[in-house]
């Protein structure tokens, strides 16, 4: 290969490498691009601050239950600096009672008791997960939380309640969320084990 051929080959190779680098840079940045509306209408929200942590969760999911204690510690640690938004994503193909549990939490929300029911459902997950029909058990929880029985039972089965849950399910599907729990910090998908690092960076 003569000198001219070597120079041409080098230029072409450099061009290919630069092109690949540009594509990789573009893909990398696309993966990190925040999903602006991932929090939705923020129906189930607690806390205040500039950082928004969103969790897509399933009340019957064992992994979701397992992160509750450490998640509460994180919420307490960043109190006043962060908003936390819960969104429903009942995995009905593997969790037969997840959908009705989400409806129960929404029915409690309509009486100002969402977070109380949220905690109750996770704390008692093993009690109701295997039941053929957990509605009676959910009624017991509602009574313990001071929720008015007749309204609760009506709201639990209402189309309005089902539609509220469906909004979150559609969002999860649109953003190709495949499992629970799935977390987003300011619109960027973040593994649970990396939440602290990400939050520290954003709340300095």
HELIX and SHEET records of a PDB file:
HELIX    1   1 UNK A    3  UNK A   32  1                                  30    
HELIX    2   2 UNK A   62  UNK A   66  1                                   5    
HELIX    3   3 UNK A   68  UNK A   77  1                                  10    
HELIX    4   4 UNK A   98  UNK A  109  1                                  12    
HELIX    5   5 UNK A  114  UNK A  123  1                                  10    
HELIX    6   6 UNK A  125  UNK A  128  1                                   4    
HELIX    7   7 UNK A  135  UNK A  144  1                                  10    
HELIX    8   8 UNK A  149  UNK A  157  1                                   9    
HELIX    9   9 UNK A  159  UNK A  174  1                                  16    
HELIX   10  10 UNK A  192  UNK A  194  5                                   3    
HELIX   11  11 UNK A  195  UNK A  202  1                                   8    
SHEET    1   A 5 UNK A  44  UNK A  48  0                                        
SHEET    2   A 5 UNK A  82  UNK A  88 -1                                        
SHEET    3   A 5 UNK A  51  UNK A  57  1                                        
SHEET    4   A 5 UNK A 182  UNK A 185 -1                                        
SHEET    5   A 5 UNK A 188  UNK A 190 -1                                        
END                                                                             
